[in-house]
Amino acid sequence: MSKGKRIFIVIPAYQAAKTIESVFDRLPPELSEKDVRILVVNDGSTDGTGEIVRSIVARRHDTELIEQPRNMGYAQAQKTGFQQALQQGADIVALLHADGQYAPELLLQLLEPLEKDQADVVQGSRMLNSQALRGGMPLYKFIANKALTAIENFAFGMNMGEYHSGYMLYSRRCLESIPFNRLSDTFHFDGEMLLMASKRKLRIKEVAIPTRYADEESHLKPVQYGFDVLRVVWRNARGQYSF
């Protein structure tokens, strides 16, 4: 019996030695019934992330480690993973963070619209179910998310619940339609992907996910991130995303 579409899970990993094994432990067991391949992109970590992933690869036939020669950043790690996934025949590519903040347990739910060809992009959104603050999102992040999203919706003519979730899944059609290597190397790469998907008239579906803030170490700098978002708005207004 066919297992359906070929699914790749791309996990950018930087200094994730403390968390990445638990991410694998939390993957739904039902994924084994699908045609799934996991690509971990170790982005120049110096904390033993590579060694831990190699131990995971040794006991999992579905996992591959890709080593970046140095720390190249969140967006570059994604781009490397996406390129490899496309080269290896991916029909669907799911982005999963190595710190466990975005629940691996929800992958099946997020994959469903893509498997049923009901969407080209699926975003796990923390802002749809009004539970972000209850899930531990700091108030300043909540307010900033709301404010930046309002600016982006107005500027882009879209109606997203947020642009700032890193739980993103793409169809092959989407990744082949968007020249993602031409997008920025900032933490707002995910938001740029949503903007470009809208420009390409691709189908975007938001799925509500719970918010989870624990003791993960974030490498995102909030002030810099805010300026990156506004830079995307400005560049779009100047027609610099018309490619």
Secondary structure in CASP SS format (residue, H / E / C, confidence):
PFRMAT SS
TARGET T0000
AUTHOR 0000-0000-0000
METHOD secondary structure of the structure
MODEL  1
M C 1.00
S C 1.00
K C 1.00
G C 1.00
K C 1.00
R E 1.00
I E 1.00
F E 1.00
I E 1.00
V E 1.00
I E 1.00
P E 1.00
A E 1.00
Y C 1.00
Q C 1.00
A C 1.00
A C 1.00
K C 1.00
T C 1.00
I H 1.00
E H 1.00
S H 1.00
V H 1.00
F H 1.00
D H 1.00
R C 1.00
L C 1.00
P C 1.00
P H 1.00
E H 1.00
L H 1.00
S H 1.00
E H 1.00
K C 1.00
D E 1.00
V E 1.00
R E 1.00
I E 1.00
L E 1.00
V E 1.00
V E 1.00
N E 1.00
D E 1.00
G C 1.00
S C 1.00
T C 1.00
D C 1.00
G C 1.00
T H 1.00
G H 1.00
E H 1.00
I H 1.00
V H 1.00
R H 1.00
S H 1.00
I H 1.00
V H 1.00
A H 1.00
R H 1.00
R C 1.00
H C 1.00
D C 1.00
T E 1.00
E E 1.00
L E 1.00
I E 1.00
E E 1.00
Q E 1.00
P C 1.00
R C 1.00
N C 1.00
M C 1.00
G C 1.00
Y H 1.00
A H 1.00
Q H 1.00
A H 1.00
Q H 1.00
K H 1.00
T H 1.00
G H 1.00
F H 1.00
Q H 1.00
Q H 1.00
A H 1.00
L H 1.00
Q H 1.00
Q C 1.00
G C 1.00
A C 1.00
D C 1.00
I E 1.00
V E 1.00
A E 1.00
L E 1.00
L C 1.00
H C 1.00
A C 1.00
D C 1.00
G C 1.00
Q C 1.00
Y C 1.00
A C 1.00
P H 1.00
E H 1.00
L H 1.00
L H 1.00
L H 1.00
Q H 1.00
L H 1.00
L H 1.00
E H 1.00
P H 1.00
L H 1.00
E H 1.00
K C 1.00
D C 1.00
Q C 1.00
A C 1.00
D C 1.00
V E 1.00
V E 1.00
Q E 1.00
G E 1.00
S E 1.00
R C 1.00
M C 1.00
L C 1.00
N C 1.00
S C 1.00
Q C 1.00
A C 1.00
L C 1.00
R C 1.00
G C 1.00
G C 1.00
M C 1.00
P C 1.00
L H 1.00
Y H 1.00
K H 1.00
F H 1.00
I H 1.00
A H 1.00
N H 1.00
K H 1.00
A H 1.00
L H 1.00
T H 1.00
A H 1.00
I H 1.00
E H 1.00
N H 1.00
F H 1.00
A H 1.00
F H 1.00
G C 1.00
M C 1.00
N C 1.00
M C 1.00
G C 1.00
E C 1.00
Y C 1.00
H C 1.00
S C 1.00
G C 1.00
Y C 1.00
M E 1.00
L E 1.00
Y E 1.00
S E 1.00
R H 1.00
R H 1.00
C H 1.00
L H 1.00
E H 1.00
S H 1.00
I C 1.00
P C 1.00
F H 1.00
N H 1.00
R H 1.00
L C 1.00
S C 1.00
D C 1.00
T C 1.00
F C 1.00
H C 1.00
F H 1.00
D H 1.00
G H 1.00
E H 1.00
M H 1.00
L H 1.00
L H 1.00
M H 1.00
A H 1.00
S H 1.00
K H 1.00
R C 1.00
K C 1.00
L C 1.00
R C 1.00
I E 1.00
K E 1.00
E E 1.00
V E 1.00
A E 1.00
I C 1.00
P C 1.00
T C 1.00
R C 1.00
Y C 1.00
A C 1.00
D C 1.00
E C 1.00
E C 1.00
S C 1.00
H C 1.00
L C 1.00
K C 1.00
P H 1.00
V H 1.00
Q H 1.00
Y H 1.00
G H 1.00
F H 1.00
D H 1.00
V H 1.00
L H 1.00
R H 1.00
V H 1.00
V H 1.00
W H 1.00
R H 1.00
N H 1.00
A H 1.00
R C 1.00
G C 1.00
Q C 1.00
Y C 1.00
S C 1.00
F C 1.00
END
